[in-house]
Structures are given as structure tokens and as C-alpha cells.
Amino acid sequence: MSKYNTLWEYVQKSGQQSFKLTFEEIEEIAGIPIDHSFLKYKKELTEYGYQVGKISMKEQTVIFNKAD
């Protein structure tokens, strides 16, 4: 079980084609602070039918896209 499973399930349940979450929102959903390991774990999201799009350090946001 991944430390980001709660986030992946949230993204999957959204059902949206594409959407953006702030780092703060991700931390609230996942229950843990987002850190550099997110880059390694993001590959797991494909199992839920989504992928991580753009990660903006400036805006502190992550875009999630439904996988085709």
C-alpha cells in the first residue's frame, strides 16, 4: 500500500477528464505533506486510470489527467 493511495482513490472517484489540485489540497486529501518522493509514487496513479500532468512548483499545483 502506497502512502498516496488515499489521493489516488480521490482522483479516480472524481471522474473528471482533467483537474488541478494545490499542494495544500493534496496534503489534506492524502493526510501527509507532499514531498520529493511524490515524483516516484506518481507512476502508481496509472493503475487508477489517471496520470499526473504538469507539476508547478511556482503555483504549487498538480494537474491530473484521465488516461486514454
C-alpha positions as CSV (number, residue, x, y, z in Angstrom):
1,M,0.0,0.0,0.0
2,S,1.3,3.4,-1.0
3,K,1.3,6.4,1.2
4,Y,-0.6,8.2,-1.6
5,N,-3.4,5.6,-2.0
6,T,-5.9,7.9,-0.5
7,L,-5.1,10.6,-3.0
8,W,-5.1,8.2,-5.9
9,E,-8.6,6.9,-4.9
10,Y,-9.8,10.6,-4.6
11,V,-8.6,11.3,-8.1
12,Q,-10.2,8.2,-9.5
13,K,-13.5,9.0,-7.8
14,S,-13.5,12.5,-9.2
15,G,-14.3,11.1,-12.7
16,Q,-13.2,14.3,-14.3
17,Q,-11.2,14.4,-17.5
18,S,-8.6,16.8,-16.1
19,F,-8.4,18.9,-13.0
20,K,-5.9,20.8,-10.8
21,L,-5.2,20.5,-7.0
22,T,-2.9,22.6,-4.9
23,F,-0.2,21.1,-2.8
24,E,-2.2,22.1,0.2
25,E,-5.3,20.3,-1.1
26,I,-3.2,17.2,-1.8
27,E,-1.8,17.2,1.7
28,E,-5.3,17.5,3.2
29,I,-6.6,14.6,1.0
30,A,-3.6,12.3,1.5
31,G,-3.1,13.2,5.1
32,I,0.6,13.7,4.6
33,P,2.7,16.6,3.3
34,I,3.7,16.3,-0.4
35,D,7.4,15.9,-0.8
36,H,10.0,14.9,-3.4
37,S,9.0,11.2,-3.2
38,F,5.7,12.2,-5.0
39,L,7.7,12.1,-8.2
40,K,8.5,8.4,-7.6
41,Y,5.0,7.5,-6.4
42,K,3.1,9.3,-9.2
43,K,3.6,6.3,-11.5
44,E,1.1,4.3,-9.3
45,L,-1.7,6.6,-10.5
46,T,-1.9,4.9,-13.9
47,E,-3.4,1.8,-12.1
48,Y,-6.3,4.1,-11.2
49,G,-6.9,5.3,-14.8
50,Y,-5.2,8.7,-14.4
51,Q,-1.8,10.2,-14.8
52,V,0.0,13.2,-13.3
53,G,0.3,16.0,-15.8
54,K,2.1,19.3,-15.0
55,I,3.5,19.9,-11.6
56,S,4.0,23.6,-11.0
57,M,6.4,24.5,-8.2
58,K,5.7,28.2,-8.8
59,E,2.0,27.8,-8.4
60,Q,2.3,24.8,-6.1
61,T,-0.3,22.8,-8.1
62,V,-0.6,19.4,-9.8
63,I,-2.7,18.7,-12.8
64,F,-4.3,15.2,-13.0
65,N,-5.4,13.9,-16.4
66,K,-7.6,10.9,-17.2
67,A,-5.5,8.3,-19.1
68,D,-6.8,7.4,-22.5
